[in-house]
Amino acid sequence: MAENRDGKAKIVASILTESTEQMARAIRSSTDGADLVELRVDALRDPDLAQLRAFRDKPLVLTCRSPEEGGKFQGSEQERRAILRQALELGFDYVDVEMSTWSPELRQISTTSKIVLSRHDFEACPPDPGRIVEQGIELGADLVKLATRTTSLFDALRIADAGRVARERGVDFVPVAMGPSGISTRIL
């Protein structure tokens, strides 16, 4: 789920398959009711981004997540960055890049894509989630995504509250509180 600056939630259908053809079929058959479609190309054996970009019924979010942040990409970091570069060049509606990956090389690409800068922490809730949101904004994000393990409703509320920083700065925010205590944030 994503939240716009106007506070309206958007439903995101996330697709993770092993082949471009399977992903194309899933886009056609499994995204009714979604406002956006996230294409998790990090598991694709044969990523054909041009074929996937041809789908324009709904806004597309291209993600090629690193293993360090929960992704399934098997190639080198250079190959993964090449996929992200191509996605930016093709002008996917959104391209999700980890804050640690967002480099001057990627920043210099002329693109119509909105940049989602994300951070994933599967171990613990950061002490200052608002500061991470600020970092994403300082790096030039159009949208900041913060996905982190929570162990209490208080942690989940801190993650949600970090969106205040984004709204004040005119940037969209996606909070993802992982773990049992975060289930309510997925619903709300």
C-alpha positions as a LaTeX table, in Angstrom:
\begin{tabular}{lrrr}
\hline
Residue & $x$ (\AA) & $y$ (\AA) & $z$ (\AA) \\
\hline
Met1 & 0.00 & 0.00 & 0.00 \\
Ala2 & 1.27 & 3.49 & $-0.84$ \\
Glu3 & 0.12 & 6.86 & 0.42 \\
Asn4 & $-0.03$ & 9.97 & $-1.76$ \\
Arg5 & 0.67 & 13.47 & $-0.46$ \\
Asp6 & $-3.11$ & 13.96 & $-0.31$ \\
Gly7 & $-3.33$ & 11.07 & 2.19 \\
Lys8 & $-5.19$ & 8.72 & $-0.14$ \\
Ala9 & $-4.03$ & 5.13 & 0.00 \\
Lys10 & $-3.22$ & 3.26 & $-3.21$ \\
Ile11 & $-3.36$ & $-0.50$ & $-3.61$ \\
Val12 & $-0.19$ & $-1.99$ & $-5.11$ \\
Ala13 & $-0.20$ & $-5.45$ & $-6.72$ \\
Ser14 & 3.28 & $-6.91$ & $-6.47$ \\
Ile15 & 4.30 & $-9.52$ & $-9.07$ \\
Leu16 & 7.28 & $-11.81$ & $-8.57$ \\
Thr17 & 7.85 & $-14.51$ & $-11.20$ \\
Glu18 & 10.80 & $-16.31$ & $-12.79$ \\
Ser19 & 10.20 & $-15.36$ & $-16.43$ \\
Thr20 & 9.17 & $-12.27$ & $-18.35$ \\
Glu21 & 6.34 & $-14.22$ & $-20.00$ \\
Gln22 & 4.96 & $-15.35$ & $-16.62$ \\
Met23 & 5.12 & $-11.77$ & $-15.42$ \\
Ala24 & 3.32 & $-10.51$ & $-18.52$ \\
Arg25 & 0.53 & $-13.08$ & $-17.94$ \\
Ala26 & 0.26 & $-12.05$ & $-14.30$ \\
Ile27 & $-0.02$ & $-8.37$ & $-15.26$ \\
Arg28 & $-2.97$ & $-9.25$ & $-17.51$ \\
Ser29 & $-4.71$ & $-11.64$ & $-15.12$ \\
Ser30 & $-3.89$ & $-10.71$ & $-11.52$ \\
Thr31 & $-4.01$ & $-6.96$ & $-11.10$ \\
Asp32 & $-7.74$ & $-6.14$ & $-11.03$ \\
Gly33 & $-8.47$ & $-3.72$ & $-8.22$ \\
Ala34 & $-4.89$ & $-2.48$ & $-7.98$ \\
Asp35 & $-3.98$ & 1.15 & $-8.53$ \\
Leu36 & $-0.33$ & 0.36 & $-9.34$ \\
Val37 & 1.56 & $-2.76$ & $-10.36$ \\
Glu38 & 4.98 & $-3.50$ & $-8.88$ \\
Leu39 & 7.15 & $-5.64$ & $-11.16$ \\
Arg40 & 9.72 & $-7.46$ & $-9.02$ \\
Val41 & 12.20 & $-8.20$ & $-11.81$ \\
Asp42 & 14.90 & $-9.29$ & $-9.34$ \\
Ala43 & 13.74 & $-12.92$ & $-9.71$ \\
Leu44 & 13.50 & $-12.92$ & $-13.51$ \\
Arg45 & 15.87 & $-15.21$ & $-15.39$ \\
Asp46 & 15.24 & $-13.31$ & $-18.64$ \\
Pro47 & 14.34 & $-9.69$ & $-17.86$ \\
Asp48 & 12.86 & $-8.07$ & $-20.98$ \\
Leu49 & 12.07 & $-4.62$ & $-19.67$ \\
Ala50 & 10.92 & $-3.26$ & $-23.02$ \\
Gln51 & 8.25 & $-5.98$ & $-23.22$ \\
Leu52 & 7.08 & $-5.22$ & $-19.68$ \\
Arg53 & 7.07 & $-1.46$ & $-20.27$ \\
Ala54 & 4.56 & $-1.98$ & $-23.09$ \\
Phe55 & 1.85 & $-2.54$ & $-20.44$ \\
Arg56 & 0.30 & 0.84 & $-19.80$ \\
Asp57 & $-3.11$ & 0.05 & $-18.33$ \\
Lys58 & $-1.89$ & 0.94 & $-14.83$ \\
Pro59 & 1.18 & 2.71 & $-13.50$ \\
Leu60 & 4.14 & 0.34 & $-13.27$ \\
Val61 & 6.69 & 0.27 & $-10.45$ \\
Leu62 & 9.88 & $-1.50$ & $-11.48$ \\
Thr63 & 11.86 & $-3.04$ & $-8.61$ \\
Cys64 & 15.11 & $-5.00$ & $-8.86$ \\
Arg65 & 15.76 & $-5.58$ & $-5.17$ \\
Ser66 & 19.23 & $-6.46$ & $-3.89$ \\
Pro67 & 19.64 & $-9.59$ & $-1.75$ \\
Glu68 & 20.88 & $-7.39$ & 1.13 \\
Glu69 & 17.47 & $-5.73$ & 1.24 \\
Gly70 & 15.36 & $-8.84$ & 0.71 \\
Gly71 & 15.58 & $-9.29$ & $-3.06$ \\
Lys72 & 16.22 & $-12.38$ & $-5.13$ \\
Phe73 & 18.68 & $-11.00$ & $-7.69$ \\
Gln74 & 21.34 & $-13.61$ & $-8.56$ \\
Gly75 & 23.63 & $-11.59$ & $-10.83$ \\
Ser76 & 26.36 & $-9.10$ & $-10.08$ \\
Glu77 & 25.71 & $-5.64$ & $-8.66$ \\
Gln78 & 26.86 & $-4.22$ & $-12.01$ \\
Glu79 & 24.17 & $-6.26$ & $-13.80$ \\
Arg80 & 21.52 & $-5.15$ & $-11.33$ \\
Arg81 & 22.47 & $-1.50$ & $-11.78$ \\
Ala82 & 22.26 & $-1.98$ & $-15.56$ \\
Ile83 & 18.66 & $-3.17$ & $-15.14$ \\
Leu84 & 17.84 & $-0.12$ & $-13.02$ \\
Arg85 & 19.53 & 2.15 & $-15.57$ \\
Gln86 & 17.49 & 0.60 & $-18.39$ \\
Ala87 & 14.27 & 0.98 & $-16.38$ \\
Leu88 & 15.02 & 4.69 & $-15.90$ \\
Glu89 & 15.83 & 5.09 & $-19.60$ \\
Leu90 & 12.59 & 3.32 & $-20.62$ \\
Gly91 & 10.61 & 5.62 & $-18.34$ \\
Phe92 & 8.76 & 3.18 & $-16.12$ \\
Asp93 & 6.24 & 5.18 & $-14.10$ \\
Tyr94 & 8.22 & 4.48 & $-10.92$ \\
Val95 & 11.63 & 2.91 & $-10.37$ \\
Asp96 & 12.35 & 1.65 & $-6.84$ \\
Val97 & 16.02 & 1.93 & $-5.89$ \\
Glu98 & 17.54 & 1.29 & $-2.47$ \\
Met99 & 18.96 & 4.43 & $-0.90$ \\
Ser100 & 22.32 & 2.67 & $-0.65$ \\
Thr101 & 22.25 & 2.02 & $-4.43$ \\
Trp102 & 21.15 & 5.49 & $-5.58$ \\
Ser103 & 24.43 & 6.73 & $-7.02$ \\
Pro104 & 25.58 & 9.73 & $-9.06$ \\
Glu105 & 25.68 & 7.38 & $-12.07$ \\
Leu106 & 21.96 & 6.63 & $-11.73$ \\
Arg107 & 21.05 & 10.20 & $-10.74$ \\
Gln108 & 22.45 & 11.63 & $-13.97$ \\
Ile109 & 20.11 & 9.59 & $-16.21$ \\
Ser110 & 17.48 & 11.71 & $-17.89$ \\
Thr111 & 14.16 & 10.04 & $-17.12$ \\
Thr112 & 10.44 & 10.58 & $-16.82$ \\
Ser113 & 10.30 & 7.97 & $-14.04$ \\
Lys114 & 9.41 & 8.95 & $-10.50$ \\
Ile115 & 12.12 & 7.79 & $-8.14$ \\
Val116 & 11.21 & 5.61 & $-5.18$ \\
Leu117 & 14.08 & 5.51 & $-2.73$ \\
Ser118 & 13.67 & 2.64 & $-0.31$ \\
Arg119 & 15.25 & 1.23 & 2.80 \\
His120 & 14.58 & $-2.25$ & 4.21 \\
Asp121 & 15.58 & $-3.45$ & 7.66 \\
Phe122 & 14.52 & $-6.99$ & 8.53 \\
Glu123 & 16.14 & $-6.94$ & 11.98 \\
Ala124 & 14.76 & $-3.96$ & 13.90 \\
Cys125 & 12.90 & $-0.69$ & 13.78 \\
Pro126 & 15.37 & 2.19 & 13.39 \\
Pro127 & 15.60 & 4.59 & 16.34 \\
Asp128 & 14.68 & 7.58 & 14.14 \\
Pro129 & 12.56 & 6.57 & 11.10 \\
Gly130 & 11.90 & 10.23 & 10.32 \\
Arg131 & 15.63 & 10.75 & 9.73 \\
Ile132 & 15.66 & 7.94 & 7.14 \\
Val133 & 12.75 & 9.62 & 5.36 \\
Glu134 & 14.69 & 12.90 & 5.41 \\
Gln135 & 17.72 & 11.14 & 3.90 \\
Gly136 & 15.57 & 9.81 & 1.05 \\
Ile137 & 14.19 & 13.29 & 0.41 \\
Glu138 & 17.70 & 14.80 & 0.47 \\
Leu139 & 18.76 & 12.21 & $-2.12$ \\
Gly140 & 15.98 & 13.40 & $-4.44$ \\
Ala141 & 13.18 & 10.88 & $-3.92$ \\
Asp142 & 9.75 & 11.50 & $-5.37$ \\
Leu143 & 8.55 & 8.81 & $-2.96$ \\
Val144 & 10.25 & 7.32 & 0.10 \\
Lys145 & 9.58 & 3.71 & 1.11 \\
Leu146 & 10.57 & 2.52 & 4.57 \\
Ala147 & 10.13 & $-1.18$ & 5.30 \\
Thr148 & 11.25 & $-2.31$ & 8.71 \\
Arg149 & 10.68 & $-5.01$ & 11.30 \\
Thr150 & 8.47 & $-3.90$ & 14.14 \\
Thr151 & 8.05 & $-5.64$ & 17.48 \\
Ser152 & 5.25 & $-3.52$ & 18.91 \\
Leu153 & 2.36 & $-1.32$ & 17.91 \\
Phe154 & 4.50 & 1.60 & 19.12 \\
Asp155 & 7.16 & 0.73 & 16.49 \\
Ala156 & 4.48 & 0.51 & 13.79 \\
Leu157 & 3.14 & 3.92 & 14.81 \\
Arg158 & 6.65 & 5.41 & 14.68 \\
Ile159 & 7.03 & 4.13 & 11.11 \\
Ala160 & 3.65 & 5.55 & 10.14 \\
Asp161 & 4.47 & 8.87 & 11.83 \\
Ala162 & 7.64 & 9.19 & 9.74 \\
Gly163 & 5.27 & 9.97 & 6.86 \\
Arg164 & 4.63 & 13.34 & 8.47 \\
Val165 & 8.16 & 14.37 & 7.47 \\
Ala166 & 7.46 & 13.36 & 3.86 \\
Arg167 & 4.10 & 15.17 & 3.72 \\
Glu168 & 5.65 & 18.35 & 5.14 \\
Arg169 & 8.25 & 18.23 & 2.36 \\
Gly170 & 5.75 & 17.38 & $-0.43$ \\
Val171 & 7.01 & 13.82 & $-0.98$ \\
Asp172 & 4.94 & 10.63 & $-1.07$ \\
Phe173 & 5.61 & 7.95 & 1.53 \\
Val174 & 5.18 & 4.16 & 1.76 \\
Pro175 & 5.46 & 2.73 & 5.28 \\
Val176 & 5.81 & $-1.04$ & 5.61 \\
Ala177 & 5.85 & $-2.32$ & 9.17 \\
Met178 & 6.93 & $-5.97$ & 8.95 \\
Gly179 & 6.12 & $-8.67$ & 11.47 \\
Pro180 & 2.95 & $-9.48$ & 13.42 \\
Ser181 & 2.79 & $-6.02$ & 15.01 \\
Gly182 & 2.79 & $-4.43$ & 11.55 \\
Ile183 & $-0.24$ & $-6.24$ & 10.13 \\
Ser184 & $-2.55$ & $-3.41$ & 11.10 \\
Thr185 & $-0.47$ & $-0.92$ & 9.09 \\
Arg186 & $-0.99$ & $-3.00$ & 5.94 \\
Ile187 & $-4.75$ & $-2.85$ & 6.48 \\
Leu188 & $-4.96$ & 0.80 & 7.54 \\
\hline
\end{tabular}
